[in-house]
Amino acid sequence: MRSIVLVLVILLTETSLSFAQGQKGTPQEQQACTRDAQRFCRPQLGDDGAVQQCLQQNRAKLSSSCQKVFASRGM
């Protein structure tokens, strides 16, 4: 049981870290935030980490679907 919990913690940590390091996210997550990225972060397009940071800085203005992506990632 202890090893199962440890494996789950490691998997969850890796998932969170990969998103925080500028990974693109799932196709559904990308789709949820595409319009917001084009609207608020056009100069950063092509740099996933910069787009993610830009979206976080504009979080109050994001569509509800994109806000849900960040909330689901604990950001």
C-alpha positions in Angstrom: 0.0 0.0 0.0 2.8 2.4 0.9 4.5 1.8 -2.5 1.3 2.5 -4.4 0.9 5.9 -2.6 4.6 6.7 -3.3 4.1 5.9 -7.0 0.9 8.1 -7.2 2.8 11.0 -5.5 5.6 10.7 -8.0 3.3 10.5 -11.0 1.3 13.5 -9.8 4.5 15.5 -9.1 5.9 14.7 -12.6 2.6 15.8 -14.2 2.6 19.1 -12.4 6.2 19.8 -13.1 6.0 19.1 -16.8 3.1 21.6 -17.1 5.0 24.1 -15.0 8.0 23.7 -17.2 6.2 24.9 -20.2 4.8 21.7 -21.6 2.0 22.2 -24.1 -0.7 20.2 -22.1 -3.2 17.9 -23.7 -4.9 18.7 -27.0 -8.1 19.5 -25.0 -6.2 21.9 -22.7 -4.6 23.6 -25.7 -7.9 24.0 -27.4 -9.5 25.5 -24.2 -6.8 28.2 -24.2 -6.0 28.8 -27.8 -8.3 31.9 -28.3 -7.0 33.4 -25.0 -3.4 32.8 -26.1 -4.1 34.5 -29.4 -5.9 37.4 -27.8 -3.6 38.2 -24.9 -0.3 36.6 -25.7 0.3 37.0 -29.4 3.9 38.2 -29.1 4.8 35.1 -27.1 3.2 32.5 -29.5 5.8 29.9 -30.3 7.3 29.9 -26.8 5.1 27.6 -24.7 6.6 28.7 -21.4 6.2 32.4 -22.2 2.6 31.8 -23.3 1.8 29.9 -20.1 3.3 32.8 -18.1 1.3 35.3 -20.1 -1.9 33.4 -19.6 -1.3 33.3 -15.9 -0.7 37.0 -15.8 -4.0 37.6 -17.6 -5.9 34.9 -15.6 -8.7 37.2 -14.6 -9.5 37.9 -18.3 -9.3 34.3 -19.5 -12.3 32.4 -20.7 -13.9 30.0 -18.2 -12.6 27.0 -20.1 -9.0 28.2 -20.0 -9.4 29.2 -16.3 -10.5 25.6 -15.6 -7.3 24.3 -17.2 -5.2 26.3 -14.8 -7.4 25.4 -11.8 -7.2 21.7 -12.7 -3.4 22.0 -12.7 -3.4 23.7 -9.3 -2.1 27.0 -10.8 
